[in-house]
């Protein structure tokens, strides 16, 4: 697979669309027509395009997510925000309809009546009010439409990622189709991305094996890299903990939203474990480069599967069994064989 797909990892080498299609690469037009438009009902889009609605529907369904502290809808509420925020030393402000990490303000503490940003810079309450005003005016929303500001609890990054990401919170993007996790990627902030896990701004994407949660390959600006440009951490040694819980959480998002094709952005909180950050009805395609594998074969395989009577756990089991990366598949088979052998040996001495 690596020899077959390696050419399209080299941005200096032109590869024909036919060749990419033959290798199972899902392109933007194909994604939009055959999967987004076909499997995502239009009336369900607000659940993912609006972060506030996502948070509310997740809370109702019992899906773990950062807690909503307050929401600001009017300029009058901005003027009254100071006593509200006074109770919190850490919080995150984000636009409900923002995208690409724009407009997100992360506060990690207080010092001398000033708020400390994740970058270490100090700002005043007046700066926060100005930021809230910009959000409400639509400065960060799609199409410049008036927006709502969300204030939520700060995520404390799991220590396992301490040396992997630069300042910002790393997240796990999982593509979910018909309720099955089909492809995963860990996104790590860099100095170039200003501490945000946004690939278009220079964050690193690390492909993750669906079967095990182990790192496969890493890319930055669509080019393969071996180690983090700022921390020096090597990506081949990555093993995401709580992997099955992450897969299960992502699979549940299908049941909550009824969107057949979506991207679930999850985080690992040091205190609360896997949590839902946000959802995307039109997830990007760079995840294929990081996984050294096209997504089309997996999607076409699942189009033939009747998932109506499958539970979340059954869908996760199916994904692990069928979509493990070929570099990891032998390990899964070996582990399965050992488990089965152990069970047989146990049954031999413990007959039912």
N, C-alpha and C positions, 0 to 999 in steps of 0.2 A: 504493500500500500504506500509506503514512504517513497519508494522509487517512482511509483505512478503519479503521486500527487506533488512531489517536491517541486516540479517546474512552476506551479502556480503560487508557490511561496516566494518566488523570485520576481519582484515587481519590475525588474528590468527586462524580463523575458515575456514576449507577447504570446499568449495562448488563445487559440480560437474558442469562441463560445461553444462550438460543437464538442471540442475536446473536454472542456470543463463539464459540460452536460454528461458526457460519457463517463466521467469520473465521479458522477453523483453530486456535483456542486450545485447547491441551491442558489440561484440568482435572485436579484431583487424583483424583477418582473414576475418570475415564477412564484416567488413567495407571496407577492401581493395578490395575484389572480387566483392561483390554485389553492392557497392555504389561508391567507388573511381574509380575503373576500368570501371564500367559500365556507370557512369553518367558524368565522367570528360574526355573530349577529350584530348588526349596527346598533341596536338598542342596548347592547351590553357594553359598548365602548366607554360611556361615561364612568363605569366602574373602575377602569384602569387609566383613563386619560386624566382623571381628577384624583389626586392623591388623597384628598379628604374623603371622597366617597370610597376609595379603596380601603382606607383605614377604618371607616365606619362599618363597611360590610365584612371586613376581616374580623373586627371586634365582635360583631353579631354572630359570626360563625365559629368563634372561639379559636381563630387563627392567631398565634402569638405575633405581636408587632410592637414597636416602640409606642408607649402610651401618649395619647393626645392630651396636652396640658391645657391648651386653649386655641381658639381660632379668632382671627381678626378679619372683619368684613367691611368696616367703615373707618373713615378718618377719625371719627369721634372715639372709636374704640382704641385707636392708636394713642391718643392723648391720655387715655386712662391705663395704658399698659404697664407703666412703671411699678405701681404697687403689686400688680399681678406677677411680674417677673422677679420681684424682690425676694420671693420665696424659693427661687431656684438659682443655684450657682452654675448649673450645667443645663443646657438646652440647645435645641436646633430649631431654626426658623427656615421654612421653605415655602415656595409658591405652590399652591395646589395644582396648577396646570403648567408648571415649569417642565423643562426637559434638558437633558445633557448636563445635569448638575448645576445649571445656572440659577443664581438667586438663593443658593443655600448658604446660610450663615450658621456656623458652629461655634458655640460658646462653651469653653471648658473650665471657666472659673472666674473669680472676682479678685481684684486687688486695688486698694486705694480708690474705691468708688468707681472703678473702671472694670469693664468686662474684658475677659481674655479670650481671643479667638484661637482656633486650633493652630494657627500659624505662629501664635505667641504675641501677635500685635494686640495693643490695648485700644478699646473704643469706648465711647460714652453712650449713655442712654439715648442721647440726641441722635447719635449715629444709627442706633437700632431703629428709632422712630422713622428716620429718613429711609432706611432700608425697607421697613414695612410699608411705607408710603409708595415706594417704587414698585413693590409687589402688587399692591392693590391697583395701581395705575396700569398694570399689564406689561411692565418693562421686561419681565422674564417669561411671560406666558406665550403660548403658541398663537400667532396672529395678533399679538398685542391686545388681547381682550382683557377687560377688568378681571381681577383675580382675587383669591382669598389667601391669606397667610396662615400657615399652620405652625404651631409651636408644639414640639414633642420632646420626649425625654432623650437624653444623649445615650448613644450606644457605647459600651465599653468593650473594646476589641478583645477577643479571645487571645490570651498570651501566645498561642501557637503561631499567630501572625505577626508577633512583635518585631521580628527581624526581616519580614518579607515586604512590608509596605512602608512607604515614606509618608509619615504624618497622618494621612487620611485613613478612613475606615475601608478595609477591603470587603468586597462583597462577592457572592457566588451567583452567577447568572445560569439559570437552568431553562432550557427550551422544553416546553411541555406541549405534546400533541395528543389530543383526544384523552387527556389525563395521564399519559405516559411520559416520564422524563426521557428525553431522547439525546440530549447533548448538554454538557456542562463546561463552565469556564470560571476560573477565579480571576477577579479583576483587582489589580494592585495599584495604588496611587504612586506617583513619582513626583520629583521636583518639577518636571516639565508639565505635569497635569495639575500643578498647584494643589497637591494633596487630595485630588478627587479621583475616584475610580472610574474615570471616563476615558474610553479608548481613543476617541477623537481628539482629546486634549493631550494625549501622550501617556496614558496609563498603560500598564502591562496586562495582557490577557494570557492566562495559563490554562491550556486545555486540561480538562479533568476526565478521567475514565469513569463512565457511568457505573461500571461494576464495582469500583473500589474507592474512588475519590482521590486517586493518585495523579500527580502531575504528568502530563504527556509531552507538551511542547509549549513554548512561550513566544509571544509576538509583541512588538511595540511598533507602532506606525506600519502595521502589516508586514514587518520584517522579523524573521526569527531571531531570538536572542537566547542566551544560556543562563544569564544571571541578571539580577536587578541592577539597573544603572546607578542607583543611589546607595542601596544597602549592601550590594554585592552578594546577596543570597542566591544560591543555585536553585533553579526551579525543578530540576528532576527529583529533588528530595522531598517535594511537597506531598503531604498526606493530609487531606482535609478531615478533621475529626467529625463525629456525629453524622457521617455521610448518609446513612439510611434515613435518619430523621430529617435531613435536608431534602432528600428525594421525596419523602412522604409529604412534607410540608408543601413542596412545589406541586405535587400531584393533587393535593387537596384544593389548590387554587383553581383548578379546572371545575371542580364541583361547586365552588363558591361563585364563580363568574360565568360559567357555561360558555367560556371562550375556548374553542377547539385548538387554537394555535396561539400560544402566548409565551412571553418571557417572564420568569419569576426571579426577582432580585432579592436574595436572602443574605442575612448577616449572621455571624456567630458572636453573640454577646457573652462576655465572660461570666455573667451572673445568671442569665436566662437561657443560654443556648441558642439554637436556631430561631430566627425571627424573620418575618416578612418585611422587606423594606418598601418595595413597590412592584407593580406589574406593568407589562408593556404588551400591547396588542400587535405591535409591529417590531419585534426584536431584531437587532442587527445580525449580520451574516459573518462577521469576522471570527466568530466562534468556530467556524469550520477550519479556518487556517490554524488556529491554536490546537485543534484536535487532529490535524493532519488527515482529515477525512471529510468527505461530503455528507450532507444531511439527507439528501434525497432518498437513498436506499432505505433509510430508517423510516422516513415519513411514508413512503409507498408501502412498506411492509405493514405499518400500522393501519393504513387505509383499508386493508383487507381483514382487520381484526374487529370483531363485534365486542365492544366494550360496555354494552348496556348493563350487563349483570356482573361486571367485575368490580370488586371493592378497590379502595385506594391501595391497600397492601398487596393485592393481587397484581395491580398494574405496576407497582414498584418492583415486585418480584420478576415480572415479565421483562421489564426494562433491563434489570440487572443481568438476567439470563441471556438476553438477545443482543444487547448493545454494548457489552464490555469491549473495550478496545482490543484489537488483536494482539497488542503487546502485553496485555494483562490477562487475556482470556485463558492462557495456559495455567496461570496461577489460580484462577477461579476453579478450573476443572480439577486441578490437583487438590485444592482445598476441599472441593465437593467430594472427591473420591476418598479422601482421608476421613471426612465426616461420616460418609456412608459406611466405610469400613469399620469405623469406631462403633457406629450404631449396630451394625450386624454382630460385632463382637459382643456388644452389651446385651443384645437380644438373646445371644447364644447362652448366656448365663442367667438371663432374666426372662424366661419364657412367659408369654401372656397366658 
